[in-house]
Structures are given as structure tokens and as C-alpha cells.
Amino acid sequence: MYLSEIAGKEIVNLTTGERLGVVGECDIIVDEVTGDILALSIPRERGFLGLRKDKEVLEVPWRNVRKIGNDMIIIEYEGIY
């Protein structure tokens, strides 16, 4: 699969049903030697009623990816706040 084939897909957590972002807004961490994908680095905004926005990054190991479909990537990850 090419990187261009996963660009624009939504990332959804199977455990919580939460939409985490879109590939293209996140970074893909790649092993420089092997070229293997190690993780997805997903930026997250947190705040109360839009008053405070803290940027956090959620790093999801690639082994937690369960399915890549036509429109979305399904992950299974419990380490989400």
C-alpha cells in the first residue's frame, strides 16, 4: 500500500468509537533503516467550551491498527484520555 492511498482517511478508535483525526493532519513515524511504519502521531486539542486549547500529541503504535478500509483506519487503543 502506498502512503497516498491512506491520505485523507479518518482514524477511528474501535475501543471508544471516537474519531481521532484524519491522515494528513497527523504524522507517520517511520523507521529510517527499514522503512517500516512505527506509529501514528495524532495531534489532539483539548479544552472546555473552546475556552482553553491545549495541543497534545497521541502516539499510537502501528501494531494497534486493525483495519484500513476505503474511508477510514480503525485502531484499537485504550491509552486515550
C-alpha positions as CSV (number, residue, x, y, z in Angstrom):
1,M,0.0,0.0,0.0
2,Y,1.2,3.5,-0.8
3,L,1.2,6.4,1.5
4,S,-1.0,8.3,-0.9
5,E,-3.6,5.6,-0.5
6,I,-4.1,6.3,3.2
7,A,-4.0,10.1,2.9
8,G,-7.4,11.6,3.8
9,K,-8.7,8.6,5.7
10,E,-10.3,9.2,9.1
11,I,-8.8,7.5,12.1
12,V,-11.4,5.9,14.4
13,N,-10.7,4.1,17.7
14,L,-12.6,0.8,17.9
15,T,-12.4,0.8,21.7
16,T,-14.1,4.1,22.3
17,G,-15.8,4.8,19.0
18,E,-14.0,8.2,18.9
19,R,-12.9,9.9,15.7
20,L,-9.3,10.9,16.3
21,G,-8.4,12.7,13.2
22,V,-7.5,12.4,9.5
23,V,-4.3,11.0,8.0
24,G,-2.8,14.1,6.6
25,E,-3.3,16.1,9.8
26,C,-1.2,13.6,11.6
27,D,2.4,12.4,11.2
28,I,3.6,8.9,10.4
29,I,6.7,7.8,12.3
30,V,8.9,5.6,10.1
31,D,11.9,3.5,10.9
32,E,14.7,5.2,8.9
33,V,16.6,2.0,8.3
34,T,13.8,-0.5,7.4
35,G,11.1,1.9,6.1
36,D,8.5,0.3,8.4
37,I,5.8,2.4,9.9
38,L,6.2,2.5,13.6
39,A,3.4,4.8,14.8
40,L,0.8,7.4,14.0
41,S,1.4,10.7,15.8
42,I,-2.1,12.4,16.1
43,P,-2.4,16.0,17.3
44,R,-5.2,16.5,19.8
45,E,-6.8,19.7,21.0
46,R,-8.4,19.7,24.5
47,G,-10.3,22.4,26.1
48,F,-13.5,23.3,27.9
49,L,-16.2,25.0,25.8
50,G,-13.4,26.2,23.4
51,L,-12.0,28.5,26.1
52,R,-8.7,26.7,26.5
53,K,-7.0,24.8,23.8
54,D,-4.0,22.6,24.8
55,K,-2.3,20.8,22.0
56,E,-1.3,17.3,22.9
57,V,0.0,14.5,20.7
58,L,-1.3,11.0,20.8
59,E,1.3,8.4,19.6
60,V,-0.5,5.2,18.5
61,P,1.8,2.3,17.7
62,W,1.2,0.9,14.2
63,R,0.6,-2.6,15.7
64,N,-2.7,-1.1,17.0
65,V,-4.1,-0.6,13.5
66,R,-6.8,-3.2,13.0
67,K,-8.2,-2.4,9.6
68,I,-7.6,0.0,6.7
69,G,-10.8,0.5,4.8
70,N,-11.9,2.7,1.9
71,D,-12.8,5.6,4.1
72,M,-11.2,5.1,7.5
73,I,-8.5,3.5,9.5
74,I,-9.7,1.5,12.5
75,I,-7.4,1.3,15.5
76,E,-7.8,-0.4,18.8
77,Y,-6.1,1.6,21.5
78,E,-7.0,2.1,25.2
79,G,-4.3,4.6,26.1
80,I,-6.6,7.5,25.1
81,Y,-7.7,10.0,27.7
